[in-house]
Amino acid sequence: MLEEKITLEQARDDVLIMADRLACLYYFMVESILEDVDEEIAERIVRRAIQRYGLDCGEQVRKKVETMGLPVTLKNYRLGKDLPSLGWEKESVSLEDPNAVASQVNFCPLADRWKKLGFEKWGRIYCCIDQAKYRSYSDQLTCYHDKNQLDGDSYCVVRVVSGPPQEEGR
């Protein structure tokens, strides 16, 4: 088998295609549920599915970190490779709390698609995956969405705090 090398730009484009496909799949799944049940029941179903999905994502990250022989810590979460390194445009946010990390997400391909579809409410429910995955990775981590593009903010801020929850994760 010949090994073909692709450029960083091609790899980013491929990730964006896959992210767009995922956003569309989620959109059509929710739309299909809404065709068959009322909105309250649909929301309960979607929230439960996202919760389960997030719990599985966090568990997979934890298993990867443990397989490396490393402790399950906030610092080591990134080593579990939860999301692609390309496609999302983000930067670290400086915090005074040494037990917390935060990222500012200036571009999320999922949110971008959902905003174009007028699907912010349901897309925002998808974002609850973050709280579930960090909780599943370690019950000592709590994730907060301090800002979210799907709430009307110009960017997202995802903050994760190590230690017992101080407030309800948003």
N, C-alpha and C positions, 0 to 999 in steps of 0.2 A: 504494500500500500504506500503510495507516494504521500509524503507529508506536504500539505499545501499551507503556506503562510499567508495570513491576511493582515491588512493594515489595522491599526487601532481604530481608524474611522470606520472601516468595514465592520469590525467587531461591535463598535458602539451602535451602528445602524442595525445590525442583527439583533442586539439586545432591545433596541427601541421597537423593532417589529414585533418581537415576542411580547414585550410589555403592552403594546397596543392590542395584540391579539387577546391577551389575558383580560385587559380592560373591557374589550368588546364581549368576550365570553361571559364575564360577570354581568355586564349590562343585559345581554340577552337572557341569561338565566333568571335574573331578577324580573325582567319584563315578562317572562313566561310564567313565573310564579304569580305575578300580579294579575295576569289574565285569568287565573283559576281561583284565587282566594282574595279576600279583602286585604287592604293595606296593613291593618294591624297584625293579621296572621302572617302576611308576607314578611313584615319586619321581624317578627319573632323567629321565623324560619331562617331568614338571612343572618340575623345576629347569632343564632345558634351555630350555623355553618361557619361563619367567620371565626367565632370563638374556638370551635373545634380545629379549624385550619391553623389558627394562631398557636394553639396549644401544641399541635403537631410540629409546627415550624420551630418553636422554642425547644421542644424535646430533641429534635434532630440536631440543633446547634449544641445543646448540652452534651449529647452523645459524642459529637465530633471533638469537643473540647476535652471530654473525659478520655477519649481514645488517644489523644495526644499526651495524656498523663498530666494534664494541667488542672488547676483548681477552677471551679465554676465561679468566676468573678465577673464583675462588670467589665474590667479591662480585657478579659479573655473572650468576651462575647463575640467580638469582631473576628476572631480566629475561626469561628464556626461557619463563616461565609454565608450569612443569611440572605444577602441580596447581591446582585451583580455589582461589580465595581464601576461599571460603565452604565450610562443611560440616565442616571439621576445626577443632577447638578447640586452638590451640597458642599458645605464647609463647616468646620468645627466652630462652636460658640464657646467663648471663654466664660467660665463660671467661677465664682468664688468658692463654691462648695467642692471640696476634694473628693466627695463621695458621689459626684454626679458628672455626667457627660451630656452634651447637647449638640445637635446638628441643626443647621439651618438648611432646609431643602428649597433651593430656588427654582428647580424644575423637577417635577414628578411626572413621568409619562402617563401614569394611570390617571392622576388628577387632571392632566391636560385633556385627555380623551373625554373623561366624564364631564368636565366643564363644557366642552364642545357639544355634548349630548344633552346638556341641561339636567344632568344626573347627580348633582352635588349631594343631595340628601343621602342617596343610596351609596354613593362613592365614599362619603364620610363614614358610613357604617363599616365599609371595608377597612378603613383606617384603624378601626378597633382591633385589628389583628396585632398591632404593636403592643397593646397592653397585655393581650393573651400570650404572645410569644415570650415577652420578657418575664412574665410571671411563671410560665412553664419552664423556662430556662433556669430560673432561680426564684424561690419565693421571697428572696431578700431584695428583689429589684422591682421598682415601680416605674412605669412609663407614663409620661404626660405629653399631651399635645398642647403646647403653650400657644401655638398659632397653627392654623391649617388653611391651606388655599381653598379647600372646599367649604370653609366657613366664611369665605370672603377675604381672607388675609392675602397679601401679595406673595407670601412664602410660608413654609411650614417650619416650626421649631419643635423638634422631638427631643425631649429631655428625659433621661433615665437616671434614677436616684437609687443608690445602694442603701439598704436599711429598711426598717418597717415603713409602710406608707404613712405619709403626713396628711394627705388629702386624697380625695378620689381622683384616680387617673382620668384624664379627659380624652 
